[in-house]
């Protein structure tokens, strides 16, 4: 292998915590200084390709600005999903105050983590993962990263390999990305690391006392350790006409495919519910040139999650693109002979349509469990290690878990949170005691706007705004008991990455500080990391 040495900077151009993207013979590299030493890694996140230089660095922890994947900048190793791969690293030399990067000829843009394979002679145990979503996939990869050499069996009710579920209501439904883009990994990956994927297998019963799984076809399977990651199923509304053709929910790959197949023959669509799935679907169908109407009971979309001001802004963005709203309303029936032709509201208004998509939330898929302790919302109660009982763990949408940030238990239906919890559960299954202390995070993209949300606020007493909501350039701080519980941001990606780190370190500013005006979160994070008082 041949290498090239390229001078990329001088040492007087950097102080600790600085990073810069440089181009070296056509390869983009992120150069950073941490604790007096220089490091060079790939410049783009291995998730969706975000430029990492637009993120933040906290010690050696590098946070992606878009979806908050985290990498160790000194090694390139993956620390937090949703990325699946680490970053390539390059040797850095200092000669006569010149920063020199040593670049191989075969530089790549990512590095798959080092993983083990099945070795039945060394480990006869069978670890089963029930669920092929975010938590399930993350756990399977993490078990092999941690050196587990027993049998890993990933069970999914779907006939697909684990895929990028957040994109179902976004680019995939819009038609801007191809089907081949959706799987998280291809068959070859699972074969390479002896991860058995049992597709189309519907679990009908889990007996935690006997450590057995029963499938819908009567087949049974024994396990030594089990991760429950079955996720949630879409809630359906039971009104006259709800069984008509072209009344859809959107949760699975097959759901999205069915909507995509029906859309070319349709000119009108009604979305029931102004949830994130509902509103993303509304935007995607509007981009397909359908006339879209959203029906929801609230005053504005996302009123309970984001508040009136942000909800009103998102409604206005949709209306500017032709989406209509019937708010403060509910569907009373779906009319039609074979296929749906109209939605009748509780006000007796009748909206003609060719498609209906119901997006009124989800519920944990836990009906099949025996012996596991459930919360009254159907979630599986776990401890800080995602442990639910003897040899049983739970992660993702079904996990009702304690949070260090608030001292409360909660259940969160976010893709990245599920992946974080899947990794933590797998670490503990493999014998490394790790506590879940992740900060919840989600993102939404509708038309040409994106919104990021860090933390979790089931309710709040006060919202403090910094920036300009009407200009789509703001931060919103949701406070309860004078403490920031969550933050929403638009066009403030770097601030949001810094805020997540400050929340993780329990170093967020007080309400009084936030009310004093715009806060420099990057500087605040740098000071907190270096021990400098604000």
ZAMARGU-4260 file (C-alpha; in steps of 0.2 Angstrom, whole numbers, plus 5000, padded with zeros to 4 digits):
<rodrens>
0) 5000/5000/5000 | 5007/5017/4995 | 5004/5033/5005 | 5006/5052/5001 | 5011/5065/5014
5) 5002/5081/5012 | 5004/5097/5022 | 4987/5103/5027 | 4989/5117/5040 | 5001/5125/5052
10) 5000/5122/5071 | 4997/5140/5075 | 4980/5139/5065 | 4972/5128/5079 | 4968/5128/5097
15) 4961/5114/5107 | 4943/5110/5101 | 4946/5117/5084 | 4942/5107/5068 | 4943/5110/5050
20) 4938/5101/5034 | 4952/5100/5021 | 4954/5092/5004 | 4969/5080/5002 | 4971/5074/4984
25) 4952/5074/4982 | 4949/5065/4998 | 4939/5076/5011 | 4946/5075/5029 | 4941/5082/5045
30) 4956/5088/5055 | 4954/5092/5074 | 4965/5096/5088 | 4961/5088/5105 | 4972/5089/5121
35) 4986/5096/5111 | 4986/5082/5098 | 4980/5082/5080 | 4969/5069/5073 | 4962/5066/5055
40) 4946/5056/5051 | 4933/5055/5037 | 4924/5072/5034 | 4907/5065/5032 | 4895/5056/5044
45) 4892/5038/5039 | 4874/5040/5041 | 4867/5052/5028 | 4884/5061/5024 | 4882/5077/5034
50) 4898/5087/5035 | 4905/5084/5052 | 4914/5101/5053 | 4897/5108/5055 | 4894/5098/5071
55) 4903/5100/5088 | 4917/5092/5096 | 4917/5089/5115 | 4934/5082/5121 | 4936/5068/5109
60) 4917/5066/5105 | 4912/5072/5088 | 4893/5075/5086 | 4885/5075/5068 | 4875/5091/5065
65) 4860/5082/5057 | 4855/5067/5066 | 4868/5067/5081 | 4878/5051/5077 | 4893/5052/5088
70) 4911/5047/5084 | 4927/5046/5094 | 4938/5058/5084 | 4954/5051/5090 | 4950/5033/5084
75) 4936/5036/5072 | 4925/5023/5081 | 4907/5024/5082 | 4900/5030/5099 | 4881/5033/5096
80) 4869/5029/5082 | 4860/5032/5070 | 4876/5029/5060 | 4881/5011/5059 | 4900/5013/5053
85) 4915/5022/5060 | 4925/5035/5052 | 4942/5031/5042 | 4957/5038/5051 | 4973/5045/5044
90) 4990/5047/5052 | 4995/5064/5057 | 5013/5070/5059 | 5020/5087/5065 | 5036/5093/5056
95) 5043/5110/5059 | 5026/5117/5064 | 5018/5109/5049 | 5003/5098/5051 | 5005/5083/5038
100) 4992/5070/5034 | 4998/5053/5028 | 4985/5047/5015 | 4984/5030/5008 | 4979/5028/4990
105) 4964/5017/4994 | 4955/5029/5006 | 4937/5025/5009 | 4923/5035/5017 | 4918/5023/5031
110) 4925/5009/5042 | 4914/4994/5047 | 4917/4990/5066 | 4928/4975/5070 | 4916/4961/5074
115) 4917/4943/5078 | 4907/4927/5071 | 4899/4912/5078 | 4910/4900/5086 | 4900/4886/5093
120) 4915/4877/5101 | 4918/4893/5111 | 4901/4898/5116 | 4885/4887/5114 | 4873/4900/5120
125) 4859/4907/5109 | 4854/4925/5110 | 4838/4930/5102 | 4832/4947/5096 | 4813/4948/5094
130) 4811/4963/5082 | 4820/4969/5066 | 4818/4988/5069 | 4830/5000/5075 | 4834/4992/5092
135) 4834/4975/5086 | 4847/4979/5072 | 4858/4989/5083 | 4859/4975/5096 | 4863/4962/5083
140) 4878/4972/5077 | 4883/4977/5095 | 4884/4959/5101 | 4896/4955/5087 | 4906/4971/5091
145) 4907/4966/5109 | 4915/4949/5104 | 4900/4938/5107 | 4903/4921/5098 | 4887/4912/5102
150) 4872/4911/5090 | 4863/4927/5086 | 4846/4926/5079 | 4836/4941/5074 | 4817/4938/5072
155) 4806/4950/5062 | 4788/4948/5057 | 4792/4957/5041 | 4798/4949/5025 | 4812/4962/5024
160) 4829/4965/5031 | 4830/4979/5044 | 4827/4995/5035 | 4828/5014/5037 | 4810/5016/5044
165) 4811/5035/5047 | 4812/5037/5028 | 4796/5028/5024 | 4786/5044/5027 | 4799/5056/5019
170) 4810/5053/5004 | 4804/5035/5000 | 4786/5040/5000 | 4790/5055/4990 | 4799/5044/4977
175) 4815/5053/4978 | 4825/5038/4984 | 4825/5020/4977 | 4820/5004/4986 | 4837/4998/4986
180) 4843/5012/4997 | 4832/5007/5012 | 4840/4992/5020 | 4852/4996/5034 | 4863/4982/5028
185) 4863/4969/5014 | 4862/4950/5015 | 4881/4949/5014 | 4883/4958/5030 | 4873/4946/5040
190) 4881/4931/5032 | 4898/4938/5035 | 4896/4940/5054 | 4884/4925/5057 | 4869/4935/5061
195) 4854/4924/5057 | 4839/4934/5051 | 4822/4925/5052 | 4811/4935/5041 | 4792/4933/5040
200) 4791/4925/5058 | 4777/4932/5069 | 4779/4929/5087 | 4763/4923/5096 | 4770/4920/5113
205) 4785/4922/5124 | 4787/4912/5140 | 4800/4921/5150 | 4800/4907/5164 | 4804/4893/5151
210) 4814/4904/5140 | 4805/4899/5125 | 4797/4908/5110 | 4782/4902/5101 | 4778/4907/5083
215) 4761/4909/5075 | 4764/4893/5065 | 4767/4883/5081 | 4786/4882/5080 | 4795/4885/5096
220) 4813/4891/5099 | 4823/4891/5115 | 4835/4905/5120 | 4848/4909/5133 | 4845/4928/5133
225) 4832/4938/5124 | 4830/4956/5119 | 4812/4961/5116 | 4812/4974/5103 | 4796/4972/5094
230) 4792/4990/5093 | 4775/4997/5091 | 4760/4994/5080 | 4749/5008/5072 | 4733/5013/5081
235) 4718/5011/5070 | 4701/5020/5071 | 4686/5009/5071 | 4672/5019/5063 | 4660/5015/5049
240) 4670/5012/5033 | 4687/5009/5041 | 4689/4993/5032 | 4686/5000/5014 | 4700/4999/5001
245) 4713/5013/5001 | 4712/5017/5019 | 4730/5015/5025 | 4741/5016/5040 | 4760/5020/5038
250) 4771/5010/5049 | 4780/4996/5039 | 4789/4995/5022 | 4773/4986/5015 | 4762/5000/5021
255) 4773/5012/5011 | 4773/5001/4996 | 4754/5000/4996 | 4752/5019/4997 | 4765/5022/4983
260) 4756/5009/4972 | 4739/5018/4975 | 4745/5036/4974 | 4747/5037/4954 | 4728/5033/4953
265) 4723/5046/4965 | 4722/5065/4965 | 4716/5068/4983 | 4721/5062/5000 | 4715/5064/5018
270) 4727/5062/5033 | 4718/5058/5049 | 4729/5065/5063 | 4743/5078/5064 | 4756/5067/5071
275) 4774/5067/5064 | 4770/5053/5053 | 4754/5061/5048 | 4762/5078/5044 | 4777/5070/5035
280) 4765/5059/5024 | 4755/5075/5020 | 4771/5084/5014 | 4776/5069/5004 | 4759/5066/4995
285) 4758/5085/4992 | 4775/5083/4983 | 4767/5069/4973 | 4755/5083/4967 | 4740/5076/4977
290) 4727/5088/4985 | 4730/5084/5003 | 4718/5088/5018 | 4724/5085/5036 | 4710/5081/5049
295) 4715/5083/5068 | 4707/5087/5084 | 4720/5100/5090 | 4721/5119/5087 | 4737/5117/5077
300) 4748/5102/5072 | 4760/5096/5086 | 4751/5107/5099 | 4755/5094/5113 | 4773/5091/5108
305) 4779/5108/5102 | 4766/5121/5107 | 4755/5133/5098 | 4769/5144/5090 | 4779/5131/5082
310) 4763/5121/5077 | 4756/5136/5069 | 4772/5139/5059 | 4772/5121/5052 | 4754/5123/5048
315) 4758/5139/5038 | 4772/5130/5029 | 4760/5116/5024 | 4747/5128/5018 | 4759/5138/5008
320) 4762/5121/4998 | 4743/5118/4996 | 4739/5107/5011 | 4722/5111/5019 | 4717/5108/5037
325) 4702/5104/5046 | 4707/5106/5064 | 4696/5104/5080 | 4688/5090/5070 | 4687/5071/5070
330) 4682/5058/5057 | 4665/5050/5060 | 4665/5038/5045 | 4673/5034/5028 | 4661/5033/5014
335) 4662/5022/4999 | 4656/5005/4991 | 4672/4996/4989 | 4685/5009/4990 | 4685/5025/5001
340) 4677/5040/4992 | 4675/5052/5006 | 4678/5056/5024 | 4663/5062/5034 | 4668/5073/5049
345) 4659/5074/5066 | 4653/5091/5060 | 4644/5082/5045 | 4656/5090/5032 | 4660/5078/5019
350) 4678/5078/5011 | 4680/5069/4994 | 4695/5058/4993 | 4704/5044/4984 | 4716/5039/4999
355) 4715/5040/5018 | 4730/5038/5029 | 4727/5036/5047 | 4741/5042/5058 | 4734/5043/5076
360) 4749/5036/5085 | 4755/5018/5090 | 4754/5006/5104 | 4768/4994/5111 | 4768/4977/5103
365) 4768/4967/5119 | 4752/4957/5119 | 4762/4940/5117 | 4772/4942/5133 | 4770/4931/5148
370) 4780/4934/5163 | 4786/4951/5159 | 4781/4966/5170 | 4771/4979/5160 | 4767/4997/5163
375) 4749/5002/5161 | 4753/5009/5143 | 4759/4992/5138 | 4777/4995/5139 | 4790/4983/5146
380) 4797/4990/5163 | 4816/4989/5163 | 4830/4995/5174 | 4844/5007/5169 | 4853/4992/5160
385) 4837/4989/5149 | 4835/4973/5160 | 4817/4966/5161 | 4819/4950/5170 | 4829/4933/5170
390) 4839/4934/5154 | 4826/4946/5146 | 4830/4964/5140 | 4819/4976/5131 | 4823/4991/5121
395) 4815/5004/5109 | 4797/5009/5108 | 4791/4996/5120 | 4804/5000/5134 | 4798/5009/5149
400) 4814/5015/5156 | 4821/5026/5170 | 4830/5042/5165 | 4845/5050/5174 | 4840/5067/5167
405) 4823/5069/5176 | 4823/5054/5188 | 4807/5048/5180 | 4802/5033/5170 | 4796/5036/5152
410) 4794/5027/5136 | 4800/5036/5120 | 4796/5031/5102 | 4811/5038/5093 | 4822/5029/5080
415) 4839/5035/5087 | 4833/5032/5105 | 4829/5014/5100 | 4846/5011/5092 | 4854/5018/5108
420) 4844/5007/5119 | 4848/4992/5108 | 4866/4995/5109 | 4865/4996/5128 | 4855/4981/5130
425) 4867/4971/5119 | 4882/4977/5129 | 4874/4970/5145 | 4868/4954/5137 | 4886/4951/5131
430) 4893/4954/5149 | 4898/4972/5149 | 4888/4982/5162 | 4882/4998/5154 | 4869/5010/5160
435) 4857/5019/5147 | 4860/5038/5149 | 4856/5044/5132 | 4848/5060/5128 | 4832/5058/5118
440) 4833/5065/5100 | 4822/5065/5085 | 4821/5075/5069 | 4807/5078/5056 | 4808/5085/5038
445) 4793/5092/5029 | 4795/5100/5012 | 4811/5110/5013 | 4811/5113/5032 | 4819/5102/5046
450) 4816/5103/5064 | 4827/5095/5078 | 4821/5090/5095 | 4833/5086/5110 | 4827/5079/5127
455) 4809/5075/5132 | 4795/5086/5139 | 4778/5077/5141 | 4772/5094/5148 | 4780/5111/5152
460) 4776/5126/5162 | 4785/5139/5151 | 4793/5140/5134 | 4808/5152/5131 | 4812/5157/5113
465) 4828/5163/5106 | 4828/5168/5088 | 4814/5172/5075 | 4800/5159/5073 | 4793/5167/5058
470) 4810/5167/5049 | 4812/5148/5053 | 4827/5152/5063 | 4825/5148/5082 | 4828/5138/5098
475) 4813/5134/5109 | 4817/5129/5127 | 4803/5119/5136 | 4805/5121/5155 | 4797/5112/5170
480) 4801/5116/5188 | 4813/5129/5181 | 4823/5116/5172 | 4825/5113/5153 | 4817/5097/5149
485) 4818/5098/5130 | 4824/5110/5116 | 4817/5111/5098 | 4827/5120/5085 | 4825/5125/5067
490) 4841/5130/5056 | 4851/5129/5072 | 4859/5112/5069 | 4876/5116/5077 | 4868/5124/5092
495) 4857/5108/5094 | 4872/5097/5094 | 4880/5107/5107 | 4864/5107/5117 | 4863/5088/5117
500) 4880/5087/5124 | 4876/5100/5138 | 4860/5090/5142 | 4870/5074/5143 | 4883/5083/5155
505) 4868/5090/5165 | 4876/5108/5161 | 4861/5117/5153 | 4859/5135/5157 | 4846/5141/5169
510) 4829/5149/5164 | 4836/5166/5170 | 4852/5164/5159 | 4841/5159/5144 | 4830/5174/5146
515) 4845/5186/5146 | 4846/5184/5127 | 4855/5173/5114 | 4866/5160/5121 | 4883/5155/5114
520) 4881/5136/5116 | 4897/5132/5107 | 4907/5142/5119 | 4897/5136/5134 | 4901/5118/5129
525) 4919/5122/5126 | 4920/5131/5143 | 4911/5117/5152 | 4922/5104/5144 | 4938/5113/5149
530) 4932/5117/5167 | 4930/5136/5164 | 4915/5143/5173 | 4902/5153/5163
</rodrens>
